[in-house]
Amino acid sequence: MSFDPKRLAHPKVLSLHPYQPGKPIAECQREFGLSEVIKLASNENPLGTSRHVTHHLQKQFNELARYPDGNGFDLKQALSRHLNISSSHFILGNGSEDVLRMLIQTFVWGGQHIMISEYAFVAYKILAQGLGIDCREIPAKQFSVDFDTMLHAVTNETRMVIIANPNNPTGTYVNEEALQSFLEKLPSEILVVCDEAYYEYIVEKDYPQTLSLMARFPNLIVTRTFSKAYGLAGLRVGYGIAGEGIVELVNRIRKPFNVNHLGQVAATLALGDQLFVQDSIALNETGKKQLYKGFDKLGLRYIPSFANFVMVEINLPEKDIYQELLKCGVIIRPLAPYHLAHYYRITIGTEQENAKCLAALEKVLLKENVV
Ligand SMILES: Cc1ncc(COP(=O)(O)O)c(C=O)c1O
C-alpha cells in the first residue's frame, strides 16, 4: 500500500497554501540574468539599518557561542523606557508574527475561532489554521474593517479578533472612535489584537492610542515590530503589549530562546536611534507622494496608504504585470492570494527605487498601449 502523508495531516493544514514571501533579489537576478534588481515586495526599510545599530552590533560577535537571554531583560527595559510601560507588559517574539502565533495558541482552542476582516494580512489565517483553529473572514467595507458586520458575526465561539492597523496590503486604517466603539460593544472575554506593525509610519491624529485604551479594555493586546521603520526585518524581533495576566500565560508556551541574541541587542540599540526612525518616516512620506504622482500620470488607481506601501490597481488581465516588472528588475507583490486579482502592493522605496519602478511600469503599460 502506498504511503500518503496527506491522509495523516490535519484537515486545516491540508486546506492551507503556504505563505509566499517577496521574491529575493538574488533569485530574480539568477532567473532573468539581471545585475540591477530592486525589491519593493516585502515592506522593508529602504534606508536599511541604522548605522548606530550595525556599528555596535559587531561587538556582539564574541557572544555567539552563548544562548540568548531567555527573558530579553535589556530589550524589555529599553521598551519600557521608550513607551513608559512596565517591562512586565511585554511579550518578545521572533518577529511580531511569532507573538501573534503565541497569542492564538494560548487563547484559542477547541471549536473556537479567530475573526479577521477580508483583505487582512494573510498570515493570520495561516497561523490560525496551522494551529488547527478556524479563521472567520468578515467582508470588508471599502477595503477596510466593517465593525458592524463583525459584531453581528460574533458567536460564543469567537475568542479573538485580529485587526491590522494600518492593514497590509490595503494600507487602510481604523480610527480611535471606530475602534473604541467596537471595544465597547464586544463582549470583554473576546480578545482584540491590534497588529500595529506599521505604527511608526502613521501620523493621523485620529489613529487609536491603543496603549491608553488598554487601561479601559483589558482584553486589548497590541503587537509591534522592529522589521519595518526600525529596519531589522532580517533579525526577526517583534513584541506584544498586554495586561500582565495575558503576558504570564503566553510566556508559558513561549520557546525559551525565541529571540536570538543579535536580535535583542540590535532592537535595543535601534530604540536608541530615533533619528533613523524619523528619517525613515520622512523618506516614506516623500516617496509616497512620488509614487502617487507617478500613478496619477499613468492613470492608475490606488488606495491612499497610511503605511510604507501602496496598493495599486493595474487591470490588464491578459498580461502578467508581476512577471513583466521582474524582467525589468523590479520585484513587487501581486495580490492574487488576497483575491485581489488586478491589484499589486508596492513598497515605498528610495527616490531612485520609486523612479525605477514607475519607469518600468510605464514601459510595460506603453507596450500594451495603455498610456
Ligand atoms: C500587518 C503585518 N503584521 C505583522 C507582520 C509580521 O512582521 P514581523 O513578523 O516581521 O514582525 C507583517 C509583515 O509584513 C505585517 O504586514
The ligand as a Gaussian input file, in Angstrom:
#p B3LYP/6-31G(d) Opt

LIG

0 1
 C        0.387000      43.655000       9.196000
 C        1.616000      42.874000       9.494000
 N        1.726000      42.280000      10.682000
 C        2.799000      41.555000      11.014000
 C        3.827000      41.388000      10.133000
 C        4.963000      40.494000      10.531000
 O        6.069000      41.223000      10.831000
 P        7.291000      40.590000      11.614000
 O        6.981000      39.153000      11.923000
 O        8.452000      40.769000      10.732000
 O        7.379000      41.404000      12.878000
 C        3.770000      41.969000       8.867000
 C        4.861000      41.772000       7.900000
 O        4.854000      42.168000       6.782000
 C        2.628000      42.729000       8.546000
 O        2.497000      43.293000       7.341000

